């Protein structure tokens, strides 16, 4: 539904603005048209008439209407200008078949971020879709104050939107076709990953108080926050020393839409509720996995699971509910980081515990394919791109091998070097 806003101008005249959300949904991008050129009565009448046209068009721009100009027709035929970027973007996101509710909601949120982002004094994504050029995309990539990885993620969404617009005949060329950030630059951002030493984590665990067990199991398994906080008592096999990862917390979609698989729906009870979230499948198919845990971790979690119902959530908040990420951040993580800084330890993210887990495995000689399976990565490439720089270069050993070959000696296989690539 559209609505009308009235405002008195400095000259005393009445300016009337019609506002609505694209498509009528609460998450639709806000649109507006202003009427201020005529008398007060004319402006109000035109606004009321335009409001009816917007609602008749399904809370979208009336066909042929140009913002600030009204209906535009060419001498030969009825002219229908290309739609605005936000309208095309929302249409594109809503027609993607294989999106989870949470992903769809996140993409729609990213469209809103783009629509209000200013680049060099202009909101380039608040234009008609055909008015956005390759030069605009480059300016956005250069000037937007975000990490290269974030820009790359948004660029992927933009590429899909403009590809869709081209298929629909709304643009002639995709302005993102030649502007994608280079993979090498994105990989360089991995240098920002934080890896804790054993002593740093020991101090962290001491300062973490009641969150110590959660942090210790996380650094000992490499589970994501949404996975470790979704563990049920039945997921931990004390006898065989394994943790089963078959569910994770997922963000609800628009209007509370969820995507809980059928097998899990039969098991979910009111005690498994969390505001804005629901239990669903892990991030990818390979994220469904079983992770072996060290004997020390077995003893750590034993008192947490023994004697409790199989479907109880292992880690609970002080209120007895599953741990909500924002609550955890405010109640535990922010105070912990302040305490760590006071102890001389640089701050880090919860996800860096997963990175630390991998760093420790690589330092101990664990093969990358085993690490890939343990983390639930779909491809070994992801594991190598993220953690390959941690592998020992072995320059001295390589020099010795070449020296042996050049001086007539016989090269013997060194399994310690190659086992990570098998």
C-alpha positions in Angstrom: 0.0 0.0 0.0 1.2 3.5 -0.9 0.9 6.5 1.4 1.0 10.3 1.1 3.3 12.7 2.9 2.6 16.5 2.9 5.1 19.2 3.5 5.1 23.0 3.4 7.8 24.5 1.3 9.7 27.6 2.3 7.6 29.6 -0.2 4.4 28.5 1.6 3.3 26.1 -1.1 2.3 22.4 -0.5 4.6 19.7 -1.7 3.0 16.2 -1.7 5.1 13.0 -1.9 3.8 9.6 -2.6 5.8 6.8 -0.9 5.6 3.0 -1.1 7.7 -0.2 -0.8 8.5 -2.0 -4.0 6.1 -4.9 -4.4 4.2 -4.0 -1.3 6.2 -6.1 1.2 7.8 -4.8 4.3 11.3 -5.7 2.9 10.7 -3.9 -0.4 12.9 -1.0 -1.3 11.2 2.3 -0.5 10.2 4.4 -3.6 8.8 7.9 -3.9 7.5 10.5 -6.3 6.9 14.2 -5.5 4.3 16.6 -6.8 5.0 20.3 -6.2 4.7 22.2 -9.5 1.1 23.2 -9.3 -1.3 24.7 -6.8 -1.9 23.0 -3.5 -5.1 21.4 -4.7 -3.5 20.3 -8.0 -0.5 18.8 -6.2 -2.7 16.9 -3.8 -5.1 15.6 -6.6 -2.2 14.5 -8.8 -0.6 12.7 -5.8 -3.8 10.9 -5.0 -4.2 9.8 -8.6 -0.6 8.6 -8.8 -1.1 6.7 -5.5 -4.0 4.8 -7.1 -1.9 4.0 -10.2 1.0 2.7 -8.0 -1.4 0.4 -6.1 -3.1 -0.8 -9.3 0.4 -1.7 -10.6 1.1 -3.9 -7.6 3.0 -1.3 -5.7 5.4 -0.7 -8.5 6.0 2.2 -10.9 3.2 2.6 -13.4 4.2 1.5 -16.9 5.6 4.4 -18.9 6.0 6.7 -15.9 9.4 8.5 -15.6 10.3 9.7 -12.1 10.0 13.5 -11.9 8.5 13.7 -15.5 5.4 11.6 -15.6 4.2 9.5 -18.5 6.6 9.6 -21.4 5.6 8.5 -24.9 7.6 8.6 -28.1 5.9 9.9 -31.2 5.8 6.4 -32.7 4.7 4.3 -29.8 4.2 4.1 -26.1 7.5 4.4 -24.4 8.2 2.2 -21.4 11.5 3.2 -19.8 13.7 0.5 -18.1 12.9 -0.1 -14.5 14.9 1.1 -11.6 17.8 -1.0 -10.4 16.1 -1.8 -7.0 13.1 -3.2 -8.8 15.2 -5.4 -11.2 17.4 -6.5 -8.3 14.4 -7.6 -6.1 12.8 -9.4 -9.0 16.0 -11.2 -9.7 16.5 -12.3 -6.1 12.9 -13.5 -5.8 13.2 -15.7 -8.9 16.3 -17.6 -7.8 15.1 -21.1 -7.2 17.8 -22.6 -5.0 18.1 -20.0 -2.2 17.4 -20.6 1.4 15.0 -18.2 3.1 17.9 -16.7 5.0 20.0 -16.2 1.9 17.1 -14.6 0.1 16.6 -12.2 3.0 20.3 -11.4 3.0 20.4 -10.7 -0.7 17.4 -8.4 -0.4 19.2 -6.6 2.5 22.3 -6.2 0.3 20.2 -4.6 -2.4 19.0 -2.1 0.1 22.5 -1.4 1.2 23.5 -0.8 -2.4 20.5 1.5 -3.1 21.5 3.9 -0.3 25.3 3.7 -0.8 26.8 7.0 -2.0 29.8 6.9 -4.4 31.5 10.2 -5.1 28.4 12.2 -4.1 25.8 10.1 -6.0 23.7 7.1 -5.2 24.5 5.2 -8.4 22.3 2.2 -7.5 19.3 4.5 -7.1 19.0 5.0 -10.9 17.3 3.2 -13.7 19.1 -0.1 -14.4 20.3 1.1 -17.9 21.9 4.2 -16.4 24.5 2.3 -14.4 27.8 2.0 -16.3 31.0 0.1 -16.0 32.6 3.4 -14.9 30.1 3.6 -12.0 30.9 0.0 -10.9 34.6 0.7 -11.0 34.1 3.9 -8.9 32.0 1.9 -6.4 34.7 -0.8 -6.1 37.4 1.8 -5.6 35.7 4.1 -3.2 33.3 1.9 -1.1 34.8 1.5 2.3 34.6 -2.2 2.7 37.0 -5.2 2.6 37.9 -6.6 -0.8 36.2 -9.9 0.1 32.9 -8.0 0.9 33.1 -6.1 -2.3 33.7 -9.4 -4.2 30.6 -10.9 -2.6 28.4 -7.9 -3.5 29.9 -7.8 -7.0 28.8 -11.4 -7.5 25.3 -10.4 -6.7 25.5 -7.4 -9.0 26.8 -9.6 -11.8 23.8 -11.8 -11.4 21.4 -8.9 -11.4 22.7 -7.3 -14.5 22.9 -10.6 -16.3 19.2 -11.0 -15.5 18.5 -7.5 -16.7 20.3 -8.2 -20.0 18.3 -11.4 -20.5 15.1 -9.4 -19.9 16.2 -6.8 -22.5 16.5 -4.0 -19.9 20.3 -3.3 -20.6 22.5 -3.9 -23.6 25.7 -4.8 -21.7 26.5 -6.1 -18.3 28.6 -3.3 -16.6 30.0 -5.9 -14.2 31.4 -8.2 -17.0 34.9 -6.8 -16.8 35.1 -5.5 -13.2 35.3 -8.5 -11.0 38.0 -8.2 -8.3 40.9 -10.5 -9.0 41.0 -13.8 -7.1 44.6 -13.0 -6.2 43.5 -9.8 -4.4 40.8 -11.7 -2.6 43.3 -14.4 -1.5 45.6 -11.7 -0.2 42.9 -10.7 2.3 43.5 -14.0 4.0 46.5 -12.4 5.6 44.0 -10.8 7.9 43.1 -14.2 9.4 44.0 -14.4 13.1 45.7 -17.5 14.5 46.2 -18.0 18.2 49.2 -19.5 19.8 48.7 -22.2 22.4 49.5 -19.8 25.2 47.1 -17.1 23.8 44.3 -19.6 23.8 45.1 -20.9 27.3 44.8 -17.3 28.6 41.6 -16.8 26.5 40.0 -19.9 28.0 40.9 -18.8 31.5 39.3 -15.4 31.0 36.2 -16.9 29.2 34.6 -18.0 32.5 31.4 -20.0 31.7 32.1 -19.9 28.0 35.4 -21.8 28.4 34.0 -25.2 27.4 32.3 -23.7 24.3 35.5 -22.0 23.1 37.6 -25.1 23.9 35.4 -27.5 21.9 35.3 -25.0 19.0 39.1 -24.6 18.8 39.4 -28.4 19.2 37.0 -29.2 16.4 37.0 -26.3 14.0 33.2 -26.1 14.1 31.4 -22.9 13.0 29.5 -20.9 15.7 26.2 -21.9 14.1 27.3 -25.6 14.2 28.7 -25.8 17.7 25.8 -24.0 19.3 23.3 -26.3 17.5 24.8 -29.5 18.9 22.5 -31.8 20.8 23.7 -34.3 23.4 23.0 -37.2 21.0 25.5 -35.6 18.6 28.4 -36.3 20.9 29.5 -40.0 21.0 31.6 -40.3 24.2 32.5 -43.9 23.6 33.9 -43.4 20.1 35.1 -39.9 20.6 33.2 -38.2 17.8 31.0 -35.1 17.2 28.3 -35.4 14.6 27.5 -32.2 12.6 24.1 -32.6 10.9 22.4 -29.3 11.7 23.1 -25.6 12.2 21.3 -22.4 13.1 20.0 -20.6 10.1 18.5 -17.1 9.8 14.8 -16.9 9.2 13.7 -15.5 5.9 11.1 -12.8 5.3 8.0 -13.0 7.6 9.7 -15.7 9.6 10.1 -18.1 6.7 12.1 -21.2 7.5 13.7 -24.2 5.7 14.0 -27.0 8.3 14.3 -30.4 6.6 11.6 -32.9 7.1 13.7 -35.3 9.2 14.5 -32.5 11.6 11.0 -31.0 11.8 9.9 -34.3 13.4 12.5 -33.8 16.2 12.3 -30.1 16.9 10.6 -29.1 20.1 9.8 -25.7 21.7 13.1 -25.9 23.6 14.9 -25.6 20.2 13.4 -22.2 19.4 15.5 -19.1 18.9 14.4 -15.7 17.8 15.1 -14.9 14.2 16.6 -18.3 13.6 15.7 -21.9 13.0 17.5 -25.3 12.9 18.4 -26.4 9.4 21.0 -28.2 7.3 24.7 -27.1 7.7 26.2 -24.7 5.2 26.9 -27.2 2.4 26.3 -31.0 1.8 29.9 -31.7 2.9 29.4 -29.8 6.1 27.4 -32.8 7.3 30.2 -34.7 8.8 31.6 -36.6 11.8 34.6 -35.0 13.6 36.9 -37.0 15.8 37.8 -35.4 19.1 40.8 -35.8 21.3 40.5 -37.6 24.6 40.8 -34.4 26.5 37.7 -33.0 24.7 35.8 -36.2 25.5 36.4 -35.6 29.1 35.6 -31.9 28.7 32.1 -32.6 27.2 31.3 -35.7 29.3 29.7 -33.7 32.2 27.9 -31.6 29.7 26.0 -34.5 28.1 25.8 -37.4 30.5 22.4 -37.8 32.2 20.7 -35.3 29.9 18.0 -35.9 27.3 19.3 -36.8 23.9 17.7 -33.8 22.2 18.9 -31.2 24.7 21.1 -28.5 23.3 24.6 -29.0 24.7 25.5 -25.3 25.2 22.9 -23.1 26.8 22.7 -19.4 27.8 22.2 -18.5 31.5 18.4 -18.4 30.7 18.4 -22.0 29.7 17.9 -21.3 26.0 20.1 -22.0 23.0 22.9 -19.4 22.6 21.9 -16.5 20.3 24.8 -15.0 18.4 24.1 -11.4 19.2 23.4 -12.1 22.9 26.7 -14.1 23.1 28.5 -11.2 21.4 27.3 -8.7 24.0 27.3 -10.9 27.1 30.5 -12.8 26.5 32.6 -11.8 23.5 32.9 -8.0 24.0 33.9 -8.3 27.7 36.3 -11.1 26.8 38.0 -9.0 24.1 38.5 -6.2 26.6 40.0 -8.5 29.1 42.3 -10.0 26.4 43.5 -6.5 25.4 44.3 -5.8 29.0 46.4 -9.0 29.0 48.3 -7.9 25.9 46.5 -10.2 23.5 45.3 -8.7 20.2 41.5 -9.0 19.7 40.1 -11.7 17.4 36.8 -13.0 16.0 35.0 -16.1 17.2 35.5 -17.6 13.7 39.3 -17.2 14.2 39.0 -20.2 16.6 38.2 -22.3 13.5 41.3 -20.8 11.7 43.4 -21.5 14.8 42.3 -25.1 14.7 43.5 -25.5 11.2 46.8 -23.7 11.9 47.5 -26.1 14.7 46.7 -29.1 12.5 49.0 -27.9 9.7 51.8 -27.2 12.2 51.4 -30.8 13.4 51.6 -32.1 9.8 48.0 -33.0 9.2 47.3 -33.6 5.4 45.2 -30.9 3.7 42.6 -33.4 2.4 42.0 -34.5 5.9 41.6 -30.9 7.1 39.2 -30.3 4.2 37.0 -33.1 5.3 37.2 -32.1 8.9 36.1 -28.5 8.1 33.4 -29.5 5.7 34.8 -27.6 2.7 33.2 -28.6 -0.6 36.5 -28.3 -2.4 40.1 -28.7 -1.5 40.7 -25.5 -3.4 38.9 -23.6 -0.6 41.1 -25.2 1.9 44.3 -24.4 0.0 43.2 -20.8 -0.9 42.5 -20.1 2.8 45.2 -21.9 4.6 47.8 -22.9 2.0 50.1 -20.0 3.0 50.5 -21.7 6.4 52.3 -24.8 4.9 56.0 -24.8 5.5 57.9 -23.6 2.5 60.6 -26.1 2.9 63.1 -24.0 0.9 66.1 -25.5 2.5 64.9 -29.1 2.0 64.1 -28.3 -1.7 67.6 -26.9 -2.2 69.0 -30.1 -0.8 66.9 -32.2 -3.2 68.0 -30.2 -6.3 71.6 -30.3 -5.1 71.4 -34.1 -4.8 70.0 -34.4 -8.3 72.6 -32.1 -9.9 75.5 -33.8 -8.2 74.6 -37.3 -9.3 72.9 -38.5 -6.1 69.6 -40.4 -5.9 66.5 -38.5 -4.7 64.6 -40.4 -2.0 60.9 -39.8 -1.5 60.2 -37.7 1.6 56.7 -38.5 2.7 56.8 -35.9 5.4 56.8 -33.2 2.6 54.3 -34.6 0.1 51.7 -36.3 2.3 49.7 -33.1 2.6 49.1 -33.1 -1.2 47.9 -36.7 -1.5 
